[in-house]
């Protein structure tokens, strides 16, 4: 198992490496990690070049819209996170419940290159996301993973929000069921309280 050399926030300097990884991943190359950030009707009306440009421009934001795992200078993984208020689809969702009015951060998406799957990249990205959110003053981190029975198969495309087991190993706890699913498996809402460094 070869861990990433480093995990860094997405910046304009890192953008070309992430764009190259996304170009060859089936789901990423049409979504460009905008699925959760836009209302359903706005996402449906957007063309791929527009979605790609939105993420490219966001690379200059502070905080960054996500973290990139690099190995030998190439992107091998991505995690998207930020204040829940930045994710319009979740904010307006009828199937993913709002737990309370706490100003939580959300982890919404993982992508791992095909050559790096099964090597702990997703776990490393989750750990880095917790540290990133904590350093930026987030008090609570929330995510929407799929609940997969032990021994059941799940495609990489359906696992883009992560799995319940992965989050529980990282100290998250289930706080709600949802009406959402992926790959035939239900999503749950998980949370972890953070010891903020601000």
C-alpha positions as CSV (number, residue, x, y, z in Angstrom):
1,X,0.0,0.0,0.0
2,X,1.5,3.3,-1.1
3,X,0.1,6.4,0.7
4,X,-0.1,9.8,-1.1
5,X,3.1,11.9,-0.9
6,X,1.0,14.8,0.3
7,X,-2.5,16.0,0.6
8,X,-3.0,19.7,-0.2
9,X,-5.8,22.2,-0.7
10,X,-6.9,22.8,-4.2
11,X,-5.2,25.9,-5.5
12,X,-4.6,27.3,-9.0
13,X,-1.1,25.6,-8.9
14,X,-2.6,22.2,-8.1
15,X,-5.6,22.6,-10.5
16,X,-3.9,21.1,-13.6
17,X,-3.1,17.9,-11.8
18,X,-6.7,17.5,-10.5
19,X,-8.1,18.4,-13.9
20,X,-6.0,15.6,-15.5
21,X,-7.3,13.1,-13.0
22,X,-10.9,14.1,-13.4
23,X,-10.7,13.9,-17.2
24,X,-10.3,10.1,-17.1
25,X,-12.7,9.3,-14.3
26,X,-16.2,8.5,-15.7
27,X,-18.3,10.4,-13.1
28,X,-15.9,13.2,-12.4
29,X,-15.4,14.2,-16.0
30,X,-19.1,15.1,-16.4
31,X,-19.7,16.4,-12.8
32,X,-16.5,18.2,-11.9
33,X,-17.7,18.0,-8.3
34,X,-20.5,20.5,-8.8
35,X,-23.4,18.0,-8.2
36,X,-23.9,19.0,-4.6
37,X,-23.0,22.7,-5.0
38,X,-25.8,23.5,-7.4
39,X,-29.6,23.2,-7.2
40,X,-30.9,20.3,-9.2
41,X,-32.3,22.4,-12.0
42,X,-29.1,24.5,-12.2
43,X,-26.9,21.5,-12.4
44,X,-29.2,19.9,-15.1
45,X,-29.0,23.1,-17.2
46,X,-25.2,23.4,-17.0
47,X,-22.9,22.0,-19.6
48,X,-19.7,20.2,-18.7
49,X,-17.4,23.1,-19.7
50,X,-19.3,25.4,-17.3
51,X,-19.1,22.9,-14.5
52,X,-15.3,22.5,-15.1
53,X,-14.9,26.3,-15.1
54,X,-16.8,26.6,-11.8
55,X,-14.3,24.3,-10.1
56,X,-11.3,25.9,-11.7
57,X,-12.4,29.3,-10.5
58,X,-13.1,27.9,-7.0
59,X,-9.5,26.8,-6.8
60,X,-8.6,30.4,-5.9
61,X,-11.2,30.5,-3.0
62,X,-10.4,30.6,0.7
63,X,-11.2,28.1,2.0
64,X,-10.4,25.8,-0.9
65,X,-13.3,23.7,-2.1
66,X,-11.5,20.5,-1.4
67,X,-8.2,18.7,-1.0
68,X,-6.1,16.8,-3.5
69,X,-4.0,13.8,-2.8
70,X,-0.7,13.8,-4.8
71,X,1.7,11.0,-5.6
72,X,4.8,11.7,-7.6
73,X,3.3,15.1,-8.6
74,X,0.1,13.5,-10.0
75,X,-3.3,13.7,-8.4
76,X,-4.6,10.3,-7.2
77,X,-7.5,11.5,-5.0
78,X,-9.9,14.3,-4.1
79,X,-12.3,15.1,-1.3
80,X,-14.8,18.0,-1.5
81,X,-15.8,19.8,1.7
82,X,-16.8,23.1,3.0
83,X,-19.6,24.8,5.0
84,X,-22.9,23.1,4.4
85,X,-24.4,26.4,3.3
86,X,-22.2,26.2,0.1
87,X,-23.9,23.0,-1.1
88,X,-27.3,24.2,-2.5
89,X,-28.5,20.7,-3.4
90,X,-28.1,19.5,0.2
91,X,-29.5,22.8,1.7
92,X,-32.7,22.3,-0.4
93,X,-32.8,18.5,-0.2
94,X,-36.1,16.8,0.7
95,X,-34.4,13.5,1.3
96,X,-31.3,14.5,3.3
97,X,-32.6,16.0,6.5
98,X,-31.1,19.1,8.2
99,X,-30.4,18.0,11.7
100,X,-30.3,21.4,13.3
101,X,-29.2,25.0,12.7
102,X,-25.6,24.4,13.7
103,X,-23.2,25.9,11.2
104,X,-21.7,22.5,10.2
105,X,-19.2,21.7,7.5
106,X,-20.0,18.9,5.0
107,X,-17.9,16.3,3.3
108,X,-19.7,15.5,0.1
109,X,-17.5,13.7,-2.4
110,X,-14.5,11.5,-2.8
111,X,-12.7,10.6,-6.0
112,X,-9.8,8.2,-6.3
113,X,-7.9,7.4,-9.5
114,X,-8.3,3.9,-10.7
115,X,-4.6,3.2,-10.2
116,X,-4.7,4.2,-6.6
117,X,-7.9,2.4,-5.4
118,X,-7.6,0.0,-2.5
119,X,-4.4,1.8,-1.2
120,X,-5.9,3.9,1.6
121,X,-6.2,7.1,-0.3
122,X,-9.8,7.7,0.7
123,X,-9.0,7.1,4.4
124,X,-6.0,9.5,4.1
125,X,-8.2,12.1,2.5
126,X,-10.9,11.8,5.2
127,X,-8.2,12.3,7.9
128,X,-6.9,15.3,6.1
129,X,-10.4,16.7,5.7
130,X,-11.0,16.5,9.4
131,X,-7.7,18.4,10.0
132,X,-8.5,21.0,7.3
133,X,-12.0,21.7,8.7
134,X,-10.7,21.8,12.3
135,X,-7.9,24.3,11.4
136,X,-10.5,26.6,9.8
137,X,-12.7,26.7,12.9
138,X,-15.4,24.2,12.0
139,X,-17.1,22.9,15.1
140,X,-19.0,20.0,13.5
141,X,-18.3,18.0,10.4
142,X,-21.1,16.2,8.6
143,X,-21.2,13.6,5.7
144,X,-23.7,11.5,3.8
145,X,-22.1,8.1,3.2
146,X,-23.8,4.9,2.0
147,X,-24.6,2.1,4.4
148,X,-23.3,-1.1,2.9
149,X,-23.9,-4.5,4.5
150,X,-20.7,-6.4,5.3
151,X,-19.7,-8.5,2.2
152,X,-21.9,-6.5,-0.2
153,X,-20.3,-5.1,-3.3
154,X,-20.5,-1.4,-4.1
155,X,-19.3,0.2,-7.3
156,X,-16.7,3.0,-7.0
157,X,-19.2,5.3,-8.7
158,X,-21.9,4.6,-6.1
159,X,-19.4,5.1,-3.2
160,X,-18.5,8.7,-4.1
161,X,-19.8,10.0,-0.7
162,X,-17.9,7.3,1.2
163,X,-19.2,4.4,3.3
164,X,-20.6,4.4,6.8
165,X,-17.9,2.0,8.0
166,X,-15.2,4.3,6.7
167,X,-16.6,7.3,8.6
168,X,-17.3,5.4,11.8
169,X,-13.6,4.2,11.9
170,X,-12.7,7.9,11.7
171,X,-14.8,8.8,14.8
172,X,-18.1,9.8,13.1
173,X,-21.5,8.7,14.4
174,X,-24.8,8.2,12.6
175,X,-27.2,11.0,13.5
176,X,-30.0,10.3,11.0
177,X,-31.3,8.2,8.2
178,X,-32.1,9.8,4.9
179,X,-34.4,9.1,1.9
180,X,-31.4,9.1,-0.4
181,X,-29.5,6.1,-1.8
182,X,-26.7,5.2,-4.1
183,X,-26.1,1.8,-5.8
184,X,-29.2,0.5,-4.1
185,X,-27.9,1.2,-0.6
186,X,-29.3,3.9,1.7
187,X,-27.4,7.0,2.7
188,X,-27.1,8.1,6.3
189,X,-26.1,11.4,7.9
190,X,-23.0,11.1,10.1
191,X,-21.3,13.7,12.3
192,X,-18.1,14.3,14.2
193,X,-17.6,17.1,16.7
194,X,-14.3,18.8,16.2
195,X,-11.8,20.4,18.7
196,X,-11.3,23.6,16.7
197,X,-7.8,25.1,16.6
198,X,-9.1,28.7,16.3
